[in-house]
Amino acid sequence: MMVLVALLAGAGSDQHGAPPVPIGPGGEPVTDSFFFLHQPLTGNGSVTASVSALDAHIAPDLGPGTVPWAKAGLLVKDGTHPGSPYAAIMVTGNHGVRMQDNYVNDTAGAPGAVSTASPRWLRLDRSGDLITGSESADGVRWTTVGTVRLAALGTTAQAGLFVASPDAVQGLGTVPTVATAVFGNLRTAGGQLGDRWTGDQIGPGSAGFSGYPRHISGAFTRSGGSVTVTGAGDIAPAVRASLGTAGTVADLLTGTFPALIAVIALGALFITTEYRDDLIHVTLAAGPSRSRVLAAKAIVLGAVTFVAGLAGAAVAIPLGEHLARAKGVYLFPITAATQLRIELGTAALLATAAILALAAGTAFRRSAGAVTTVTLVIVLPYLLVAQIPFIPAAVMDWLTRVTPAAAFSVQQTLTPYHQVTSIYTPYNGYYPLAPWTGFAVLAGYATVALAAAAVLLHRRDA
């Protein structure tokens, strides 16, 4: 079942012609879309500016709003192609001053928002491949926020001002936003920075990559000693919402759902058929220790189901990946260790569910009651969180924390990032529990159920 569904999932989508996904220095997918007012920086040097305003507007009516990770500041980047190494010092909508580099690294500076009465001075210094970001309240007394090494930074980099404004979460989805920042006291030192600035939109402008609201584009204007820059998008690691057409390995393992129903039925029938055919007397006569009989059944059932589940997952994942990539579908990358964890975890999930069904079958002595009960406690919560996006996020988190469906976290491959506001729900592949912690919830249910079944089997007449 897992292999069949992986075949259908891998061959069922066609994303040829979709925009390419930017890849960061660490090999991870990234969002790299912003407005950049820049010029070449050859050798060592620095850029300094003050930020006196950062205002964000949210689509569709572009009314003013709070975009916590709207960004405006100074950036040094290895060229202008999306995904290239960079370091930036910035003010944000609601997280104070930050220094970020290479998409996944984030260092906090002073808290607080900027205003005309309380501007924030920023400075980036380059010395070889070392980039230092500093902040100041008055342009005189400076505090270092962080120093990073950009090993891939070329001799000539692009340096200047940037503005980005990521999508805002609105209801069950996200909407584009746009931000405008006012810079002053722009000056350069050292290197070969001149006074000829170029304004460019970096990265694609489509909404699928955190682009601009309709009829809005990036721009800059100069007035006296200040520069006003408007931009949208984000410079950050990619998440599910920002790569809506991308897939995950968990998508290829949707066949776990029908496989789960099959092993639940198998687990219940492993003992209920003996009650139905009145053969339980023969079994208990051959093995008088009832607890040992139940344990033997659990070991055989769990071992066989685990091997079958492992084989299914081990075939389904590479086969589905090959077919999906042949169709132009981008899949969030995983390491070999993560793939092994998913394969072992999926097999363990199926085996443990079968044992839980065995315990239920022992207690109910009837297949219908056992299968229905175990399906309700495992499959129903999974269907609710995996197939119905409008369930409140708090309810999704609760279902995947306290019900046996928490075990599906063994298949998660996506990482939530604190510096990216998005919809981090189980429906989108983000589970509240760590993979093996989620599996432990199912294992706990199975252990308690098996112990209760052993007590009932011992006390009741066959």
VENSUL-V17675 format. One record per residue. PHI is phi as a letter, one per 40 degrees, with the letter a starting at -180 (999 if undefined). PSI is psi as a letter, one per 40 degrees, with the letter a starting at -180 (999 if undefined). OMEGA is omega in degrees with one decimal (999 if undefined). Layout:
phi: (PHI PHI)
psi: (PSI PSI)
omega: (OMEGA OMEGA)
This chain:
phi: (999 c c c c c c c c c c c b b b c g c d c c c b c d c g c c b b a a a c b b a a c b b g c i a b b a b b b a a b b b b c c c f c c a c b d b c b a i b a b b c g b c d g c c a a a b a b b c a b g c b b b a f g b b a b c b c c h c c a c c b c b c b a b b b b g b c b b b b b a c b g b c b b c c a b b b b c c c c c b b b b i c a b b a c d b c b g c a b b c b a b b b b b a f c a b a g f b c b b b c b b b c c g c b c c c b f c c c d g b a c a a b b a g c b b b b b a a g a b a c c b d c c b c c c b b c c c c b c c c c c c c c c c c c c c c c c b c c c c c c f b c c c c c c c b d c c c c c c c c c c c c c c c c c c c c c c c c c c c c c c c c c c c c c c c g c c b d c b c c c c c c c c c c c c c c d c c c c c c c c c c c c c c c g b c d c c c c c c c c c b c c d c c c c c b b c c c d d c c d c c c c b b b d c d c c c c c c b c b c b c c b c a c c b d d c g b c c b c d c c c c c c c c c d c c c c c c c c c c c c c c c c c)
psi: (d d d d d d d d d d e e i h f h e i i i h h h i d e e i i i h g h i h h h i i i h h a i a i h i i i h e i h h i i h i d e f i i i h g d f i i h a i h h i g a e h h e i i i i i h i i i d e f a h i h i i f d e h h h i a i i i i i i d e g i h h i h h h h g b e h h h h i i i e e e d h i h h d i h i h g d e h i d h i h i a i i h i h i i i h h b e a i i i i i i h i h i i f h i i i a a f h a f h i h h i h h i i e i d e f f a i i h e i i i i i i h h b e i h h h h i i a i g i i i i d d e g d e i i i d d d e f d e d d d d d d d d d d d d d e e d d d d d d e f e d d d d d d d g d h d d d d d d d d d d d d d d d d d d d d d d d d d d d d d d d d d d d d d e e h h h h i i i d d d d d d d d d d d d d d d d d d d d d d d d d d d d d e h d d d d d d d d d d e d d d d d d d d d e g e e h i d d d d d d d e d e i e e d e e e e e i e i h i h d e h h a g g i d d e e h i d i i d d d d d d d d d d d d d d d d d d d d d d d d d i i 999)
omega: (179.1 -180.0 -179.3 -179.6 176.5 176.1 -178.9 -179.0 -178.6 -176.7 -172.2 -178.0 177.1 -178.3 175.9 -178.4 176.5 179.4 178.3 179.2 177.0 179.8 -178.3 -178.2 179.9 -179.7 -178.5 175.1 -177.2 168.5 -176.5 -175.5 -176.9 176.0 -170.1 173.1 -164.2 170.3 -177.1 172.8 179.6 -178.6 -177.5 179.4 -179.0 175.1 -179.5 175.4 172.5 177.3 -176.8 178.6 172.2 -176.2 -179.5 177.9 -172.0 176.9 7.0 -176.8 179.1 173.3 179.4 -179.3 179.4 174.1 -169.5 -177.2 166.4 -170.4 173.9 -179.2 -176.2 -174.9 170.9 -171.8 178.1 -177.3 -177.5 -179.9 -177.9 179.2 -178.2 -178.6 -179.8 168.0 -175.7 169.8 -168.5 163.8 -177.9 -177.6 -174.3 -176.7 175.9 178.8 177.1 166.7 -178.2 177.0 175.1 167.5 -173.2 -175.7 -175.2 179.7 -177.6 171.5 -178.3 177.0 174.8 179.6 178.5 175.8 178.5 -180.0 -177.6 179.3 177.7 177.1 -179.9 177.7 172.5 177.1 174.3 173.2 -174.4 177.3 175.8 177.8 -179.6 177.1 -178.6 178.2 179.9 176.2 -175.6 -179.4 -178.9 179.5 -173.2 176.4 178.2 177.5 179.8 175.2 -177.9 177.3 176.5 -173.0 -176.3 -178.1 -178.6 179.6 177.2 178.3 174.6 -176.9 177.6 -176.5 176.4 173.5 176.0 179.4 -174.6 177.2 177.4 176.6 179.6 -177.1 -178.3 -178.6 179.1 178.7 179.5 174.5 176.9 -177.9 176.7 -179.4 177.3 179.8 174.3 175.7 -179.7 177.5 -179.9 178.6 178.2 178.4 179.5 174.9 178.7 -179.3 179.4 -175.5 179.0 178.1 -178.1 167.7 178.1 178.1 -179.8 -177.6 -177.8 -178.3 179.6 177.5 178.5 -177.8 -174.9 168.2 -177.8 176.9 178.2 176.2 179.2 -179.0 172.9 176.0 178.5 179.1 -177.2 -178.9 -177.8 177.3 177.5 -175.6 177.0 -178.4 177.2 -179.8 -178.0 172.2 -169.6 172.4 -179.7 174.0 -174.4 -177.0 -178.3 175.1 -172.7 -178.4 -178.3 179.2 177.8 176.3 178.2 177.1 180.0 -178.4 175.9 176.6 174.7 -178.6 176.3 177.0 179.6 178.6 -179.7 -176.9 174.9 177.5 179.6 -178.9 178.6 -178.6 -177.7 176.0 -177.3 177.2 178.1 174.5 -178.3 -177.8 178.3 178.5 -178.3 178.2 -179.6 -179.8 -176.8 175.0 179.0 178.4 -173.7 179.9 -173.3 178.4 178.6 177.0 -179.3 179.1 179.1 177.9 -179.0 -179.4 -179.2 -179.3 -178.6 -177.5 -178.3 179.2 179.3 -179.2 -179.7 179.1 178.5 178.3 179.7 -179.6 -178.4 177.5 -173.9 -174.1 -178.7 179.3 178.5 177.9 -178.8 -178.4 -179.0 -179.8 176.7 178.2 178.0 -179.8 175.6 176.5 175.1 -175.1 174.9 177.2 177.3 178.9 178.3 178.3 178.2 177.7 179.7 -179.4 179.4 -179.3 178.0 177.8 179.0 177.2 -179.0 -179.1 -178.9 175.9 177.9 178.8 175.9 177.9 175.5 178.7 178.5 177.7 177.7 -179.0 -175.8 -176.5 179.2 -176.5 -174.4 -178.8 -178.7 -178.5 -179.1 -177.9 -177.4 176.6 -179.4 -175.1 179.8 -171.1 -177.6 176.6 178.7 179.1 -178.9 -175.9 -175.3 -172.6 -175.7 -173.5 -174.1 171.7 -179.2 -178.0 -179.8 178.9 177.0 -179.4 -179.7 -178.7 -177.5 172.0 -169.3 177.7 178.4 177.5 175.6 -177.5 178.3 176.1 176.9 -178.3 -176.7 -179.5 -174.3 -178.8 173.0 -179.2 -177.4 -177.6 176.8 176.4 -177.4 -179.3 -177.6 -179.6 175.9 177.8 -179.6 175.7 179.9 -178.5 -177.4 -179.7 174.5 -173.3 -175.3 173.3 176.8 177.3 -179.8 176.9 176.9 179.7 177.2 176.6 -177.6 -179.4 179.4 -179.0 -179.2 177.1 177.6 178.8 178.5 178.2 179.8 180.0 -179.8 -173.1 -174.0 173.3 178.0 999)
